[in-house]
């Protein structure tokens, strides 16, 4: 991949940097009583109450209540949070080192993620990395769906990021694991790379 014109790199979080295990999270929610979890949870785009959480129309407390209502049984808050965290397998250390090396090379790094407060509370804590650094230490800025009140692949979230950062899409590489997200990126003029969950894609940066 020719990166000679690239000044900015936009990464997705889940499935690109974080390795995900959707089935683990689905099984946890089903075990807690949310029988339709398989229909609502997706690696790329959530549905129902989970989508409302990621687009910022539900607070964490409202989400807990909505899950209990959806399930029709009482579920403790901490058990709901535990089920969500089942999505996260690991944050590979080599990818953190990759981010550090890319910044050393002068790239501006951004995160554009459909995510939620439960994942980000962990990611913004010292427990995110072996060096006790939160995710924000690895990026110039984080663009998070629940804070921006919109989700990928909606063009609005891209437009907001472009306007806020001042980046030019033609000078920006967008790395995501969702086909619809990548297609929107292409339409807006970004250079793109479609990653697979857990993939080691350092070769596109000549980093090993």
N, C-alpha and C positions, 0 to 999 in steps of 0.2 A: 504494500500500500504506500502510495506517495504522500508523505506528510510534509513536504517542503512548504506548502502554503498554510499549514495548520498552526494556529496560535492558541486555540482553545480546545479542550476535550471535555465533553459532557458525558458522564457515566450514569447509568441506572444503578440502583442498589441491589435489590433482590434478583437473583438469577444471573447477575453480571459480576458484582463484587462479592455479595453474599451467596453462598450455596444454599438452595432452598429444598425443603422436603414437604411438598403440599400434602401428600398422603398422611404424614405424621400429624399435621395440624387437623386435617379432616377427621381422622380417626379419634383424636382427642376430643374434638367438639361433639362427634357422634356419641362417644362414650359418656359425655356429660349430659346428653339428652337432646342435642340439636340434630335431629335426624336428617334434615335436608342440607347439612353442611357441604356435602359433595356438590350440590347444585349452586351454592353460594360462593364457594372459595375457588379461586383460580390463580394460577401463577402470573397471569398477565393482566387480568381485569376482573375485579370483584363484582358481585351482584348483591342486591338487597341491602341489608343492614351493614354488611362489610363495605360495600361501595359508599354508602352514606358516611361511614367513618372516614374513609380515605379522601372523600371530597370535602370533608370538614363540615358537613351539615349535622353531625352528631358529636357531642362531647364524649369523653371517655365514660363519664357517669351515665349518660343517656344510652351509650352503646351497651354497657352492662345491663341496663334495664331492658333494652330492646332484645338482647340475646335471651334473657330469661323469659320474656313474653313470647318470642319465637319458639323457644323450646317447650314452653308450657310447664316448666319445672323450675324450682329455685336452684340457682348455681351461684356459688360464691365468686366474688370479684376476682380473687387470686387464682381461682381455677380457670376462669375465662382468659385471664392474662397468660396462664400457663399453656392453654390450648393454642393461643396465638403464637407464642414463642416456639411451638412445635415446627413452624415454618422454617426456622433458622437452623441450619446444620452447622455452619461455621463461617468465620471470616478468615480466609486463608492469609497467613502472614506474608506470603510472597506477593500478594496483591497490594497489601499495604506498602511494602517496599517498592513495588512498581509505581504507586502513586507518588511516593517521595522522590523517586528518581525522575519521574516526568516533570515534577515541579522544579527539580534541580536543572533540568534542561530548558526551563523557561516557559513551559506551557502553563496556561491558566486552566485550573481544573474546577469543574462544577458538577454538582449532583442534581439530577432531575428525577424524582422518584414518586411513584404512586405508593404512599406509605401511610402510616398511622402513628398516633402518639405512643402506643405501646412499644412498637419496634424502635422508635426514635428515642424514647426515654432510655432504653438500653444503649443505643448507638451513641448517644451524647454523654454517656457515663464513662468512667475510667475502665470499665469492664469490656469495652469494645475492642481494645487492642492489648497485646502483651506489654506494651510500653506505657499503659495506663493513659493513653491519649484518646480523647473522643473523636468521633468521625469528623467533626468540624475542623480539626487540626490538619486534615489531609486535603482540604478543598478551599478554594477562594470564596465560594458561597454555596449554600444548600438551597435548592428549590424543591419544596415538599408539598405534595398535593393537598394535604389537609389544612395547611396554612394558606395556600393559594386559592382554595375553594374551587378547584377544578382538577381534572385528572387527564393523563395521557389516554388515548391519542388525540384528545380535543386540541385543536389548534390554539385555543386561548392560552393554555398553560405554556406553550412554546413562545407565543407572542409576548407574554408577560416576562419570561426569562430573558428573551432577546432585548426587550426594552429596558429592563432593569440593569442588565450586565453590560449592554452596549456591544455585545459580540456580533460579528458578521457571520451568518450561517456558512458562507463560502470559505471561511477561515476556521471552521469548527468541525471537529469529528464528534459524532453522536454514537455512543455505544449502548445498545439496548438488546434485550432478549425477546421483545415482543414484535412480531411482524407488523402489526398495525401501527405501532409506535415508530418503527423504522420507516414505514411508508410515508407517514406524515413528515418525518424529518427530511426525507428526500424531496417531498413536495415543496418544503420551505427552503431548500437549497443547502442543507447540511451534507457533509460527507458522512457516510454511515458505515457501521459494522454491526451485523446481527450476531450476537454472542449466544452460546448455548449454556444452559445452567451448569455451573461448575467448570466451565471451559478455562483452560490456561491459554489466553490469547496474547501473551506478552510478545509473541513473534511479530505482531503487526507494528510494534514499537521498537523492534530489534533489541528487546530487553530479555536477557536470561542470566 
